[in-house]
Structures are given as structure tokens and as C-alpha cells.
Amino acid sequence: MSFNTEIDRRRTFGIIAHPDAGKTTLTEKLLLFGGAIQEAGAVKNNKIKKGATSDFMEIERQRGISVSTSVLAFNYKNKKINILDTPGHKDFAEDTFRTLTAVDSVIVVVDVAKGVEEQTEKLVAVCRMRNIPMIVFINKLDREGKDAFDLMDEVEQKLGLTVTPMSFPIGMGYDFQGIYNRWEKNINLFSGDSRKNIEETIAFSDVNSPELDGIVGAKPAARLREELELIDEVYPEFDRDAYLNGDLQPVFFGSALNNFGVRELLDCFVEIAPSPRPKESETRLVDPKEEKLSGFIFKIHANMDPKHRDRLAFLKIVSGTFERNKPYYHVRQKKNFKFSSPNAFFAEKKEIVDISFPGDIVGLHDTGNFKIGDTLTEGEIMSFKGIPSFSPEHFRYINNADPLKAKQLDKGIDQLMDEGVAQLFTLEMNNRKIIGTVGALQYEVIQYRLEHEYGAKCTYENFPVHKACWVKPDDAKNDEFKEFKRIKQKFLAKDKYGQLVFLADSDFTIQMTVAKYPSVKLFFTSELD
């Protein structure tokens, strides 16, 4: 296949939602259709020891939540599909925001009973800022929930979207009978038995056919006809350009757990979703069809396999092809690197891959050369924009609970911080280590992983800080900056990359500091430079 054909058949997308809306279950079912796995493990069902394919970290299996983004790929209808299943929990939103820099489109999952929830609003706002095409999947239709029209109104109002239903439910909860697929003009009936693989669809070219009454009953059939008429009047026709520009969002209904409505979503998705799109770098717009490789690291994961202590850096390829054993230029480090075993992810299996194309995600074995936001090219000096590191909101001293394991603890903290799980600050005054996180749940994850992956135990102690501000003085030699450092020395620390950080105890302190030392600039994000 030609290079351009390979790009055109790629679909790289993220699945986003509030926790528990059914993202991971939907990912499983998509893999099932793609033939990538034989049996889906319900994430919440503790009887199934297998756990979900995409939740590979032990703590995720125990808690039934996703705490890091998983990368999975499969082939379907001659398309190569790359899914990034993101954590929904707000304490891990930073990982999700970074992942959104690596996707070309998004599926938003909404729970039929709970409707649009807070975390969904935040994530959709990020997608709208970047004009990422979105498809909405309204999940759990086998349960009692809100009326379909009310839900679509809520999606439009709360998320600021313009929707057009591509499928529509016949009944809901106990009365749920199936789905009318407006995209393909057919009906898929629900048997309520999730063990059956995939339901047969009954094609209806005409909804007014009396056959419909025989299948779903006269009343539901009459109601469906009314609702479909209303849809034609109220909602815009699907327009692919409007969808690709982020101006129109198709809506699908279904129940991921019961494997229902997922095929309709996938069939439509592979046809309408964008292939890899151009990406803005700091110097120019990079087109995927350029011959030379460019790509960026959006995620680092230590201990993918606890037996091997390996660290993988996830590279999203923006342009050109990535070939095994070919040297590529690491822009920040200004030197070339070769990769003898780049990994592709095929459901649960990692495979070594000889060549990868734009849109693909490649796992590179890393010994500490990469950090999030790094760019690889064939020599061009550029970096991709918008991969931020956020100012933490929780701060704790980290103490070693086992003096014999100091080395393991240092190594563990070092590697976990590289993943972007949290940020490490070292106080200038006494070299004590402070961990800053965006969400409190991350402390548990860090403690758990230090113990189970590195054999190190730690305890935490509260450290009363409101926000971390990165410090950039206009002139590092002037008296004002020296005075600032002298007065604030108790609250000054260095981050992992040696940048000076001011740990302020309140908003008021930040305002006073800015007023008193105008030449000392404070920033709340450190664009990883």
C-alpha cells in the first residue's frame, strides 16, 4: 500500500467521559468488534478476574477505575484504528488533557441516567478549543434514564454542541426494544442477552411499513415514527464538513455493556472520522503527508511490565514514517537516537513493529532520555505546541519509611515523575522533597506503585501550600530578584528540571509578591521547554 493510502486508513481517537459513564467498557466492545479480543471483561464485575484489557495497572483492576491512558489498536473494515482510552477521574485529568493533543477525533460517552456531568464538560471544553471532531455516544440504554430528546437538549446546552442523532432508541430501560439506525436506515433489536455476540439487524427501507408494528408492537412503532419525523424537523442533516470542523456532533444511542448500538457507532465512525490531521508546531504547520518524520512524546509509562522494569515513551507520529533502527533527531537533547524495538499495541499484546505511519502511536523503550513534550524529527528543529504541565493543587512532603530502601525510593520517585503522574519539588533550604499533584487520589497511586513496583515505602506529611508558581526574573542579577530570593527562601524550590519555583501559601501572597517584585514574573504552567 502506498504511503498516502496508509495515512488515509488511520483513525486515531480518544474516548472521554465522566468516571463510570462506561468508557472502558465501550473500548472493550470496540476491540471485540475489531476481533482484537475474544471475550470482554466487565470493568466493574469482580467475579471476572480477567479485568478489562485496557486497564493494565494493578491498582486499576482493584479500584475499577482507569488511572492512566491506555493505547490500543485494531483493524476493522480495512481501517487501522488507534484508541486512546483516557482516565475519567478528575484527579487524573492532566493525563487526559495531554492525550487530547495526540488524537484526531473524540468519542464522548454520556450516561443515560446521569446525563452530562462535570468532568465531561471540562474535557469537551478542551476539545472545542482545539476544534476536535466529536461523536457523542449515549450509553446504558438498558437502564431507566432521561428522555432521548431531553438528553440531546442537555448535550447542546451544557456542552455547547450542535447535535444530529444518527441512531435513535425504541423505548428505554424496561421498554428498551432496540435502535433505529438513521445512518443505515435499519433496525437493530435488543434481546437483553449480552452473551449473544452481535445482534442481527433487520433492514427497513421504510419505517411506515406495517411489518414494523408486528416486530416492536403497534404503540412503540407509532411513537418511533412520530419521533423520527420530529428529528427531521428539529435537527440539522448530517454534514461531514461541519462535523470535521467541530461544528456538528453526531449522536448515537446504545448499551456498551450489552454490546448494543456499538456496531452502528463503529461503522459510521470509520466512514466519517478524520484520518490524521495537520498539527501546528512552534515554527510551522506540519502536514501528515510530508515525507520526513516528525512526532512528539505525549505520555511516559514506567513499569509496563513489572518483571522487566521497562519504561515506555509514547510517540504520536505526526508526519513521515517511523522505521525501526533508523536514527532520529531528539530536538531537546540535540542528538540522534536509534530504536531497535519500537512497540505497537494490539489489544493486550505489544508487538515490535518495523514501520509506523502518521496517526500511529509507537512505544519507545526509554532509559530516561525522554520527557513529555519532546519532539523527534529527521533533523529539523521544531517542537509541537500545547503540551502543558499544570500547577499542582495538592502538596505533601514525601518521607522514606524504610531507610534501607532509599535508593529504590529515589529511583521510583524519579521515574514516576517522568510519567507526569505528579511533580517533584526540592526545597532550596533543606533539600526536602515535596510532591505536588493535581488530584489527591494520585498520592495513593504513587504510594501503591512505589511499594509494588519499586519495593520502596513512603509516608506523607502535609505541606500548607496553595499553588506552585514558576519564577522567571527579567534579570537574574538585579537587586530586586536577590531580595525576593532572600525574603522568600523558605518557599523556594527547584522542579525536576532545575527551574525555580515559588510555593505560595495563598492567592493573597501571590498578589502581594507580584506587586512588590514587578520584575520577577510568576507563571502557573510550565510549558515543557
Helices and strands as residue ranges (DSSP letters): H 3-8, E 10-16, H 23-33, H 58-63, E 70-76, E 79-85, G 90-92, H 93-99, E 105-111, H 118-129, E 134-139, H 148-159, E 163-165, E 167-170, G 173-175, E 178-181, E 186-189, E 201-203, H 211-216, H 218-234, H 240-244, E 249-253, H 262-272, E 279-280, E 285-286, E 294-302, E 311-319, E 322-323, E 328-330, E 335-337, E 343-346, E 349-352, E 355-356, E 361-365, E 375-377, E 394-400, G 403-405, H 406-418, E 423-427, E 433-437, H 441-454, E 458-462, E 467-473, H 479-487, G 489-491, E 492-494, E 500-504, H 507-516, E 520-523
